[in-house]
Amino acid sequence: DESRQREKDACLWGVRCTDGDVVHEPSEAERDAFVARLLADTYPHRRVPAVLLRRDVPGGEWTESPLNS
């Protein structure tokens, strides 16, 4: 869906999970809150964050940062 892809491309913040999925977030604060919720979840089949992502321009390449930086 083009609309959904445009929304994802507009996000400058994200997180790549251990399953390979990238979750896009509109702000750094929302990304960090999402990661905190995932890390606090004790459900055994939960999504696990692997690396933090950011990009300088919408639709640009991701820059990775370790979770513990």
C-alpha positions, 0 to 999 in steps of 0.5 A, spaced: 500 500 500 503 506 497 500 510 503 503 506 508 510 506 505 510 513 504 508 513 512 514 508 513 519 512 509 517 519 512 519 516 519 526 518 521 527 513 527 526 505 528 528 499 531 530 492 527 528 486 531 531 480 532 526 477 527 529 482 522 523 486 522 524 494 522 519 498 526 518 505 524 517 511 529 516 518 528 520 520 533 526 518 537 522 518 544 516 514 541 522 509 538 525 509 545 518 508 549 517 502 544 524 499 545 522 500 553 516 496 552 519 490 548 524 490 553 519 490 559 515 484 556 515 478 559 511 474 554 515 468 551 514 470 544 515 477 544 519 481 539 526 483 541 529 489 539 536 488 536 539 495 534 536 502 534 535 505 527 535 513 525 536 516 518 537 523 516 532 524 510 526 521 509 527 514 505 534 514 506 539 509 509 538 507 516 544 508 521 545 503 526 546 504 533 547 498 539 541 498 544 546 499 550 549 506 547 
